[in-house]
Amino acid sequence: MTESAAPAPTQSPTVTETPVPSPSSDDLTADSEPVEDFALRFATFFQQPAEDSTHLPTAYYLPYYLLLQTYLSHPEGTYAEKDYFLQIPEADLRKTAQDVLGLENLDLSQLTEWPFGEPSDGCYPFSLETELPYLDAKPAGVTYTDGGTCVQVDFTMNDNRYEDSSHEVRTMHYCFRVIDGGNSYQFICSY
């Protein structure tokens, strides 16, 4: 990520006054992705406020997110297939939980609903042959703070999934720690 030479903010030395543009595609390595894409995928699974990672819902969406994020963070062909499902090892899921959610020593047995079935032989089944949870959201801004070590991604979310929905429009804010030189992100909170 490159920063333009801008005058230091007068209010606080650690907060960027205006949104900083995301890195251009030339600045991203092959292993990174724009923060907006990462945050949108995260928001797809976690659409309610969470004080921190320990407050994310553990049924269905957390296991599904861990499976998808783990799969996406490895090169294609990494995982073996068994009975039409890719087999993702428990160790890889734990690493994703630690790296992306900051959850060290996550007890996967406490996650009650695995979307593609129960694990066997230390591996969890996963398939891309299913729809992601529904989300109607539009990016509303990206702001880097604390000298670029944290980023807040805002989305305008519409509640219009069902015919009798309230059609309420709300804004959700997702905060992430920028890690590995801007190549990945770790969830801090959402509100």
Phi, psi and chi 1 to 4 in degrees:
 res  aa     phi    psi   chi1   chi2   chi3   chi4
   1 MET       -  134.7  175.6  172.0   76.2      -
   2 THR  -108.7  141.1   58.7      -      -      -
   3 GLU  -111.4  140.3  -67.9 -175.8    8.8      -
   4 SER   -80.1  154.6   60.7      -      -      -
   5 ALA   -78.5   95.2      -      -      -      -
   6 ALA  -113.2  152.2      -      -      -      -
   7 PRO   -63.8  148.0   18.8  -26.2      -      -
   8 ALA   -64.6  139.4      -      -      -      -
   9 PRO   -62.7  145.6    0.9   -0.4      -      -
  10 THR   -88.2  -20.9   55.8      -      -      -
  11 GLN   -75.9  -48.3  -65.3  177.1  -16.5      -
  12 SER  -151.3  136.2  168.6      -      -      -
  13 PRO   -72.5  -11.0   23.3  -29.9      -      -
  14 THR  -105.8   -2.8   59.9      -      -      -
  15 VAL  -116.7  131.0  177.0      -      -      -
  16 THR   -78.8  127.4  -55.4      -      -      -
  17 GLU   -70.9  -33.8  -73.4 -175.8  -20.6      -
  18 THR  -122.2  154.7   56.4      -      -      -
  19 PRO   -57.9  139.3  -23.6   32.7      -      -
  20 VAL   -94.9  131.9  175.1      -      -      -
  21 PRO   -62.8  148.6   16.8  -22.8      -      -
  22 SER   -68.6  159.3   63.6      -      -      -
  23 PRO   -59.4  145.9  -16.9   26.1      -      -
  24 SER   -72.6  164.8   70.1      -      -      -
  25 SER   -61.4  -26.1   58.8      -      -      -
  26 ASP   -68.5  -26.4  -64.1  -22.3      -      -
  27 ASP   -84.4  -16.3  -64.9  -27.0      -      -
  28 LEU   -86.5  139.3  -62.3  173.0      -      -
  29 THR   -82.4  172.6   66.8      -      -      -
  30 ALA   -62.8  -24.8      -      -      -      -
  31 ASP   -91.6   -2.8  -64.8  -26.5      -      -
  32 SER  -106.2  168.4   65.9      -      -      -
  33 GLU  -143.6  156.2   68.2  179.2  -47.5      -
  34 PRO   -58.8  141.7  -21.8   31.9      -      -
  35 VAL   -59.7  -32.2   68.4      -      -      -
  36 GLU   -63.1  -39.8  -63.4   91.1  -23.4      -
  37 ASP   -68.0  -44.7  -66.2  -12.8      -      -
  38 PHE   -59.7  -47.3  177.2   85.8      -      -
  39 ALA   -66.2  -37.7      -      -      -      -
  40 LEU   -64.5  -41.9 -177.4   59.9      -      -
  41 ARG   -62.2  -43.3 -177.8  170.2   50.0 -105.5
  42 PHE   -60.7  -47.0 -171.5   88.2      -      -
  43 ALA   -63.0  -29.5      -      -      -      -
  44 THR   -58.6  -36.4  -62.0      -      -      -
  45 PHE   -92.7  -28.7  -70.5   90.7      -      -
  46 PHE  -127.2   90.7  -53.2  108.6      -      -
  47 GLN   -99.4    4.4  -60.8  177.5   23.3      -
  48 GLN  -116.9  155.2  -60.6  -59.3  -40.8      -
  49 PRO   -59.2  145.9  -22.5   32.7      -      -
  50 ALA  -142.5  124.9      -      -      -      -
  51 GLU   -60.4  -35.3 -169.5  175.0  -45.5      -
  52 ASP  -167.0 -175.3   59.3   31.0      -      -
  53 SER   -62.1  -29.2  -66.0      -      -      -
  54 THR   -70.6  -11.9   63.3      -      -      -
  55 HIS  -102.1    8.7  -70.0   89.6      -      -
  56 LEU   -75.7  145.8  -66.1  172.1      -      -
  57 PRO   -64.6  135.2   19.3  -26.3      -      -
  58 THR   -93.1  -12.1   58.6      -      -      -
  59 ALA   -90.4  128.0      -      -      -      -
  60 TYR    64.7  -63.3 -168.6   76.5      -      -
  61 TYR   -68.1  -39.9  -70.0  117.8      -      -
  62 LEU   -65.6  -48.2 -179.3   57.5      -      -
  63 PRO   -59.6  -42.3  -24.4   33.3      -      -
  64 TYR   -61.9  -46.2 -166.1  166.8      -      -
  65 TYR   -61.2  -44.7  176.9   77.3      -      -
  66 LEU   -59.8  -42.9  -73.7  172.9      -      -
  67 LEU   -62.2  -49.7  -72.1  163.8      -      -
  68 LEU   -64.5  -47.9  177.8   62.1      -      -
  69 GLN   -64.0  -38.4 -170.8   63.4   36.0      -
  70 THR   -63.9  -47.1  -58.9      -      -      -
  71 TYR   -57.8  -46.7  170.7   77.5      -      -
  72 LEU   -68.9  -22.2  -67.0  174.0      -      -
  73 SER   -88.0    2.9   66.3      -      -      -
  74 HIS  -121.4  152.0  -71.3   80.3      -      -
  75 PRO   -62.0  148.6  -16.8   25.6      -      -
  76 GLU   -57.5  139.2 -169.5  171.9  -24.3      -
  77 GLY    92.3    1.1      -      -      -      -
  78 THR   -67.9  -37.9  -62.5      -      -      -
  79 TYR  -103.1  137.8  -61.4  112.9      -      -
  80 ALA   -73.9  157.7      -      -      -      -
  81 GLU  -110.1  140.9 -169.6  174.0  -50.0      -
  82 LYS  -144.2  124.6  177.1 -178.4  171.4 -172.8
  83 ASP    52.0   46.2  -62.1  -33.3      -      -
  84 TYR    71.6    5.5  -53.9  104.8      -      -
  85 PHE  -118.7  139.8  -71.1   98.5      -      -
  86 LEU   -70.8  146.4  -63.4  171.8      -      -
  87 GLN  -108.4  111.2  -59.6  -62.1  -56.2      -
  88 ILE  -103.2  119.7  -60.9 -175.1      -      -
  89 PRO   -65.5  146.1  -18.0   29.0      -      -
  90 GLU   -54.9  -38.9 -177.8  173.7  -32.7      -
  91 ALA   -61.2  -37.6      -      -      -      -
  92 ASP   -68.0  -39.1  -71.6    2.0      -      -
  93 LEU   -65.2  -41.1  -66.7  171.2      -      -
  94 ARG   -63.0  -39.5  -72.9 -176.9 -170.0  -78.6
  95 LYS   -64.4  -42.3 -178.7  163.2  178.0   20.8
  96 THR   -61.8  -44.0  -61.9      -      -      -
  97 ALA   -59.7  -39.8      -      -      -      -
  98 GLN   -73.0  -47.5 -178.4  175.5  -17.7      -
  99 ASP   -70.9  -44.3  -67.3  -10.4      -      -
 100 VAL   -93.9  -31.1  177.9      -      -      -
 101 LEU  -111.2  -10.1  -58.8  174.7      -      -
 102 GLY    72.2   19.0      -      -      -      -
 103 LEU   -94.7   97.2  -65.9  172.7      -      -
 104 GLU   -83.5  144.2  -64.4 -169.8   27.6      -
 105 ASN    58.6   37.6  -55.7  -44.1      -      -
 106 LEU   -63.8  127.6  175.8   65.1      -      -
 107 ASP   -87.7  100.4 -177.1   -1.2      -      -
 108 LEU   -62.2  -23.3  -63.9  177.9      -      -
 109 SER   -68.4  -16.7   69.0      -      -      -
 110 GLN   -81.0  -12.2  -63.6  -60.7  -49.0      -
 111 LEU   -85.2  114.2  -56.4 -178.8      -      -
 112 THR   -84.6  -26.7   56.5      -      -      -
 113 GLU  -126.1  105.9  -64.7  178.1   47.3      -
 114 TRP   -93.6  123.7  -71.3   90.5      -      -
 115 PRO   -64.8  -20.5   21.0  -29.5      -      -
 116 PHE  -118.5   15.8  -56.8   99.4      -      -
 117 GLY   111.4  169.8      -      -      -      -
 118 GLU   -74.9  153.7  -66.0  -60.0  -46.8      -
 119 PRO   -71.1  156.9   26.2  -33.2      -      -
 120 SER  -145.2  140.8   66.8      -      -      -
 121 ASP    54.8   36.1  -59.5  -35.8      -      -
 122 GLY    76.1   10.7      -      -      -      -
 123 CYS  -123.7  148.7  -70.0      -      -      -
 124 TYR  -111.7  130.0  -69.6   74.0      -      -
 125 PRO   -71.4  145.0   22.8  -28.2      -      -
 126 PHE  -148.5  145.8  173.6   68.7      -      -
 127 SER  -144.2  143.3  174.2      -      -      -
 128 LEU   -88.2    0.7  -71.3  172.0      -      -
 129 GLU   -85.2   43.9  -54.8  -77.2  -34.3      -
 130 THR  -150.1  161.3 -173.3      -      -      -
 131 GLU   -83.9  147.9  -69.4 -175.5   24.0      -
 132 LEU   -77.2  161.3  -66.2  177.6      -      -
 133 PRO   -55.7  151.2  -23.4   32.5      -      -
 134 TYR   -72.0  138.0  177.6   82.3      -      -
 135 LEU  -152.5  128.0  177.0   66.4      -      -
 136 ASP  -113.4   95.2 -177.3    4.9      -      -
 137 ALA  -140.3  150.3      -      -      -      -
 138 LYS  -128.1  139.4  -67.0  177.9  179.9   61.8
 139 PRO   -60.0  138.6  -16.9   26.4      -      -
 140 ALA  -122.7   -1.1      -      -      -      -
 141 GLY   150.7  153.6      -      -      -      -
 142 VAL  -131.5  128.2  174.8      -      -      -
 143 THR  -131.9  123.3  -53.8      -      -      -
 144 TYR   -91.6  137.3  -73.4   85.0      -      -
 145 THR  -130.6  176.9   61.1      -      -      -
 146 ASP    50.6   49.3  -65.3  -30.8      -      -
 147 GLY    66.3   25.3      -      -      -      -
 148 GLY    87.5    5.5      -      -      -      -
 149 THR   -87.9  -11.5   61.0      -      -      -
 150 CYS  -131.9  151.8  -66.3      -      -      -
 151 VAL  -139.6  139.6   61.3      -      -      -
 152 GLN  -114.4  127.6  176.9  176.5  -56.6      -
 153 VAL  -115.2  125.2 -177.1      -      -      -
 154 ASP  -106.6  141.8  -55.2  -35.1      -      -
 155 PHE  -131.1  140.9  -69.7  101.6      -      -
 156 THR   -91.7  120.9  -58.8      -      -      -
 157 MET  -112.7  136.3  -62.5  179.6  150.4      -
 158 ASN  -108.1  134.5  -61.7  -58.5      -      -
 159 ASP   -97.9   85.3  174.8   20.1      -      -
 160 ASN  -139.7   32.3   58.8    6.9      -      -
 161 ARG   -69.9  -38.5 -179.7  174.3 -178.8 -179.1
 162 TYR  -114.1  157.0  -57.8  107.0      -      -
 163 GLU   -58.3  -34.5 -170.7  173.5  -42.3      -
 164 ASP   -94.9   17.4   61.8  -11.6      -      -
 165 SER   -65.4  158.6  -66.1      -      -      -
 166 SER   -73.2  -15.9   65.8      -      -      -
 167 HIS    59.6   26.1  -61.1  -76.8      -      -
 168 GLU   -67.5  141.4  172.8 -174.4  -35.8      -
 169 VAL  -113.4  128.8  176.0      -      -      -
 170 ARG  -136.9  162.6   62.9 -170.9  169.7  101.3
 171 THR  -111.1  131.9  -59.7      -      -      -
 172 MET  -114.5  142.1  -79.9  -70.2  -65.4      -
 173 HIS  -116.6  128.5  -47.5  -83.3      -      -
 174 TYR  -117.8  125.1  -66.3   87.3      -      -
 175 CYS  -110.0  133.5  -58.4      -      -      -
 176 PHE  -132.7  149.3  -59.4   94.6      -      -
 177 ARG   -85.3  133.5 -162.1  168.8  -74.7  109.0
 178 VAL   -87.2  120.7  179.0      -      -      -
 179 ILE  -126.8  167.0   53.9  176.8      -      -
 180 ASP    55.3   45.5 -168.9   23.1      -      -
 181 GLY    65.0   25.2      -      -      -      -
 182 GLY    89.6    7.8      -      -      -      -
 183 ASN   -87.2  -13.7  -70.1  -32.5      -      -
 184 SER  -153.9  172.4   54.9      -      -      -
 185 TYR  -137.9  151.5  -49.3   94.9      -      -
 186 GLN  -128.4  129.0 -175.1  179.0   69.5      -
 187 PHE   -61.5  135.6  176.9   70.3      -      -
 188 ILE  -110.4  -56.8  -61.4  172.0      -      -
 189 CYS  -166.1  170.5   67.8      -      -      -
 190 SER  -141.9  147.0   59.4      -      -      -
 191 TYR  -152.7      -   60.6   96.3      -      -
